[in-house]
Amino acid sequence: MTSLRALIRQDHPEIVEVYRDAVLSQAPRLYSPKQVRAWAELAVSRASLPRELERGTGLVSTGSGGEGIEAFALLDPADRLSLLYCRGRSSRQGRGRDLLRALEALARDAGTLKLKTEASFLSRPLFEREGWQVDRFESLTLAGVLFHRFLMSKWLQG
């Protein structure tokens, strides 16, 4: 089990670092160099990110002793998992799974019936292992570059 805590305003600069590191260290396996550059740049240039982090419900996974952020996830709005990123050095250690399960529990406790997300080729396997289903495939342009992703959902109650 990893150490999780609430995401706070002071975490925002480190969240950007984690976001960028996650893309640069893991996306090259499944994405073109052009896509990786565009996606990594979004970590820095995404004007809405500070507002999303303030507005949403976020959790971070910290290193040993509670120091440093290794992964984070965010619900924004309450029925949408909008962000889930993990540093390359900390991937495949259960951090994403633990964050996902904890946010699902928070959403369930708040009365959310169904969560949705937009999953990359990187995150889709994790979501599927946790009982999420692909609702449809989507193509979109980010920073002038074509991307494909999966719109996914999971019923929490009922």
Number of C-alpha atoms within 10 A of each C-alpha: 8 17 16 19 15 14 21 13 11 8 14 15 11 14 25 20 16 22 24 22 20 23 25 19 16 17 21 14 12 12 18 12 13 12 20 21 18 19 23 20 16 18 19 14 13 12 10 8 17 14 9 17 22 14 14 18 20 23 21 27 25 19 15 11 7 12 10 14 23 26 26 26 28 25 26 18 13 21 19 20 25 19 18 23 24 27 22 17 12 17 16 12 12 13 26 25 18 17 25 22 13 15 21 22 14 15 21 18 12 11 13 17 14 17 21 20 23 21 24 16 14 15 15 19 12 17 20 14 10 13 11 18 17 18 14 11 12 12 10 10 9 12 14 10 13 12 17 15 19 19 17 21 23 19 15 16 10 5
